[in-house]
């Protein structure tokens, strides 16, 4: 479990670093599975339901931006979330009843793996309250050169910035926004097995990987069970219908049980509409909408 000081720090700053979030054997298995997925991507020619391909991808040089929804691609990614120190951290910050929103294994290739422009997760999927967070489990050592997560502390208690460009939702803020305070950026590095935690409303991004090593971070995006999604966000759940939605909700419960009484709070909401020409991933959203880069 987290200490009172760690919990207080998370609520004040909007982020936290946790060491040894999984056991050495769990880390080894996650690495093994990741290597298998990357190896299998050599024969993939275009992005699909499993892979987002980066520029330069090919059979001799597999380059991915992401393995999509890994907890649905292999059960171990789900098992480790429910049975590790991550589970304890989740209980400390969100309580006994939690549900997954999505997961992704971001795999920045060496020598220029794609940046993630500055954004707030909340802009993509507003809910009835903001008890939402993301875990970022480092599968390899992450340093300043290979595209670590960066955050701006305390922005989770501020406004939701404009994420639009060219008349559509771009999934990124304009780096010229006066509320984007570069001088307050904190870079989150750590050893393999360490985990970042960040609130869904905190401003964050990550630069290209300019090192000669890959950067593998497994992200889980999670909500307290009484936080219900608002119609209009880019989510598959709105296409399910009532019966399938209920079945899907049961499958997404990490700890505890589903909540049928959503908690309504006064939270800032700006709907992610109109959608970008290609909103199949954050990378495609930012690129197709013409998001302005903060890393050039």
C-alpha atoms as one frame of an Amber mdcrd trajectory, in Angstrom:
protein
   0.000   0.000   0.000   1.035   3.593  -0.429   1.984   5.739   2.553  -0.114
   8.728   3.607   2.636  11.033   2.310   2.628   9.331  -1.108  -1.146   9.587
  -1.370  -1.041  13.249  -0.358   1.697  13.923  -2.913  -0.360  12.345  -5.683
  -3.433  14.420  -4.850  -1.384  17.627  -4.628   0.844  17.191  -7.680  -1.211
  14.879  -9.890   1.511  12.273 -10.364   3.609   9.746  -8.480   6.599   7.444
  -9.017   6.359   3.919  -7.600   9.321   1.544  -7.563   9.023  -2.245  -7.890
   5.401  -2.174  -9.025   5.716  -5.788 -10.185   7.875  -8.695  -9.074  11.044
  -9.661 -11.002   9.298 -12.758 -12.398   6.304 -10.721 -13.533   8.603  -8.204
 -15.202  10.463 -10.990 -17.005   7.209 -12.454 -18.328   5.958  -9.065 -19.514
   9.249  -8.519 -21.351   9.048 -11.975 -22.928   5.534 -11.375 -24.201   6.466
  -7.936 -25.519   9.363  -9.428 -27.469   6.989 -12.022 -28.947   4.555  -9.353
 -30.107   7.321  -7.282 -31.677   8.750 -10.310 -33.440   5.304 -11.188 -34.831
   4.924  -7.634 -36.174   7.650  -8.208 -38.770   5.059  -9.607 -41.194   2.541
  -6.801 -40.612   2.350  -4.249 -43.424  -0.140  -1.728 -42.037  -1.615  -0.765
 -38.679  -4.356  -3.106 -37.516  -6.310  -4.123 -34.398  -3.088  -5.167 -32.612
  -0.337  -2.857 -33.885   0.203   0.809 -34.632   3.186   0.930 -36.974   5.771
   3.698 -36.887   7.472   5.178 -39.930  10.183   2.866 -41.268   8.570  -0.354
 -40.037   9.461  -3.457 -42.028  10.362  -7.138 -41.701  14.018  -6.344 -41.026
  13.433  -3.394 -38.718  10.176  -3.656 -36.758   9.203  -0.180 -35.559   5.980
   0.258 -33.608   4.366   3.128 -31.803   2.042   0.839 -29.894   0.700  -2.623
 -29.182  -3.005  -1.948 -28.772  -5.065  -3.058 -25.764  -2.522  -5.644 -24.575
  -4.806  -6.894 -21.793  -7.122  -8.165 -24.540  -4.270  -9.553 -26.665  -2.878
 -11.797 -23.905  -4.436 -12.630 -20.504  -1.175 -12.113 -18.615  -1.384  -8.337
 -19.089  -4.737  -8.486 -17.266  -3.540 -10.917 -14.614  -0.554  -8.794 -13.589
  -2.730  -5.698 -13.180  -5.027  -7.592 -10.820  -2.337  -9.436  -8.855   0.716
  -7.272  -8.189   1.754  -4.204  -6.255  -0.062  -2.231  -8.954  -3.308  -3.567
  -7.494  -2.360  -2.232  -4.064  -1.516   1.205  -5.485  -4.873   1.249  -7.246
  -6.726   0.526  -3.998  -4.788   3.289  -2.214  -5.710   5.925  -4.788  -9.155
   4.938  -6.094 -10.608   2.658  -3.432 -11.977  -0.886  -3.667 -14.065  -0.665
  -6.873 -12.228   0.070 -10.124 -12.586  -0.531 -13.857 -10.196  -0.362 -16.768
 -10.827   2.143 -19.551  -8.131   0.896 -21.902  -4.525  -0.267 -22.041  -1.630
   0.178 -24.445   1.995  -0.821 -24.674   3.835   2.131 -26.149   6.980   0.891
 -27.885   9.148   3.778 -28.969  11.757   2.463 -31.377  15.389   3.651 -31.118
  16.549   6.576 -33.189  13.416   8.690 -33.365  10.445   6.682 -32.066   7.373
   8.898 -32.292   6.636  11.637 -29.774   3.330  11.955 -27.965   2.366  15.613
 -28.052   1.243  17.375 -24.890  -2.304  16.590 -23.853  -4.668  15.729 -21.018
  -6.172  12.233 -21.075  -9.397  13.712 -19.742  -9.851  15.578 -23.030 -10.286
  12.212 -24.795 -12.775  10.608 -22.390 -14.565  12.917 -19.924 -16.532  11.140
 -17.178 -19.087  12.068 -14.553 -16.259  12.645 -12.077 -12.483  12.808 -12.417
 -11.333   9.882 -10.259  -9.357   8.547 -13.223  -5.659   7.821 -13.541  -3.079
   6.057 -15.670  -0.321   3.653 -14.688   2.851   3.587 -16.781   4.893   0.477
 -16.026   8.462   0.674 -17.348   9.490  -2.639 -18.914  13.054  -1.395 -19.500
  15.113   1.362 -17.883  13.857   4.771 -18.987  16.129   7.818 -19.055  15.973
  11.330 -20.462  17.174  10.237 -23.921  14.623   7.602 -24.815  11.389   9.539
 -24.624  10.260   9.429 -20.970   6.903  10.635 -19.744   6.878  14.308 -18.782
   4.248  16.057 -16.674   3.447  19.528 -15.404   2.570  19.226 -11.703  -0.754
  20.470 -10.361  -2.327  20.970 -13.805  -4.847  18.272 -12.874  -6.551  20.912
 -10.734  -6.677  23.496 -13.509  -8.664  23.931 -16.727  -8.947  21.541 -19.635
  -6.956  23.253 -22.352  -8.064  23.506 -25.961  -7.060  20.319 -27.821  -8.415
  21.387 -31.217  -6.612  22.292 -34.428  -7.953  23.090 -37.881 -11.528  22.819
 -36.630 -11.276  19.257 -35.248 -10.240  17.539 -32.041  -6.484  17.100 -32.414
  -5.701  15.255 -29.188  -2.979  17.784 -28.345  -2.759  21.294 -26.989  -1.237
  24.176 -28.862   2.285  24.594 -27.407   1.813  28.355 -27.769  -1.033  28.271
 -25.239  -0.037  30.657 -22.416  -1.210  28.066 -19.862   1.403  25.601 -21.145
   4.215  26.408 -18.711   7.341  24.668 -19.993   9.453  25.836 -17.073   7.431
  23.613 -14.723   7.947  20.345 -16.650   9.039  17.320 -14.606  10.643  14.363
 -16.413   9.828  10.910 -15.038  12.653   8.411 -15.454  13.272   5.140 -13.653
  14.460   1.566 -13.602  12.591  -1.317 -15.199   9.724  -2.312 -12.926   9.120
   1.268 -11.793   5.732   2.796 -12.500   4.451   6.292 -13.083   0.978   7.248
 -11.945  -0.686  10.303 -13.400  -4.118  11.850 -12.976  -6.309  11.950 -16.077
  -6.380  15.758 -16.066  -2.639  16.412 -15.750  -0.804  17.862 -18.749   1.737
  15.365 -20.068   3.629  14.283 -23.173   6.807  12.522 -24.267   9.549  13.428
 -26.734  10.883  11.174 -29.521  13.266   8.401 -28.529  16.670   9.686 -29.641
  18.643   6.938 -27.916  19.878   3.642 -29.369  17.563   1.674 -27.032  13.835
   0.979 -27.294  11.444   2.429 -24.741   8.692   0.094 -23.608   6.034   1.421
 -21.215   2.836  -0.497 -20.449  -0.029   1.903 -19.767  -3.288   1.102 -18.008
  -5.972   3.794 -17.901  -8.348   3.244 -15.003 -11.455   4.771 -13.426 -13.097
   4.523 -10.066 -16.234   2.450 -10.615 -18.601   5.358  -9.929 -17.053   7.439
 -12.737 -19.168   6.830 -15.838 -18.171   7.885 -19.379 -19.982  10.748 -21.063
 -21.553  10.123 -24.481 -19.606  11.698 -27.338 -16.084  10.602 -26.432 -14.128
   8.384 -28.824 -14.916   4.976 -27.340 -16.126   1.646 -28.636 -18.527   1.339
 -25.702 -21.066   3.674 -27.311 -21.520   1.201 -30.154 -22.330  -1.787 -27.955
 -25.975  -1.318 -27.040 -27.314  -1.705 -23.530 -26.985  -5.491 -23.067 -23.483
  -5.790 -24.514 -22.399  -2.690 -22.600 -23.398  -4.373 -19.342 -21.473  -7.517
 -20.274 -18.450  -5.441 -21.274 -18.580  -3.532 -17.996 -18.308  -6.783 -16.038
 -15.233  -7.703 -18.072 -13.588  -4.353 -17.281 -13.855  -4.570 -13.480 -10.359
  -4.796 -12.010 -11.230  -4.812  -8.313 -14.521  -4.866  -6.442 -17.745  -4.509
  -8.381 -19.558  -2.316 -10.886 -21.371   0.789  -9.671 -24.883   1.615 -10.937
 -25.083   5.006  -9.221 -22.658   7.289 -11.079 -21.189  10.070  -8.960 -21.800
  13.448 -10.585 -19.238  16.130  -9.812 -18.675  19.650 -11.117 -15.747  18.950
 -13.426 -14.554  20.846 -16.512 -15.649  19.120 -19.711 -14.893  19.954 -23.338
 -16.127  17.243 -25.699 -13.563  15.776 -28.178 -15.534  16.754 -31.268 -15.572
  17.030 -34.242 -13.307  13.976 -34.585 -10.001  14.117 -36.432  -9.912  12.599
 -39.937  -8.208   9.521 -38.443  -8.886   8.994 -34.734  -7.846   5.340 -34.533
  -5.053   6.178 -32.057  -3.565   9.231 -30.372  -0.732   9.198 -32.917  -3.151
   9.178 -35.863  -5.394  11.754 -34.207  -2.548  14.189 -33.637  -1.040  13.635
 -37.078  -4.235  13.752 -39.139  -5.525  16.850 -37.339  -2.249  18.701 -37.908
  -1.369  19.116 -34.241   1.460  21.571 -33.646   4.501  19.867 -32.130   6.117
  21.055 -28.919   9.219  19.004 -29.679  10.547  20.745 -32.802
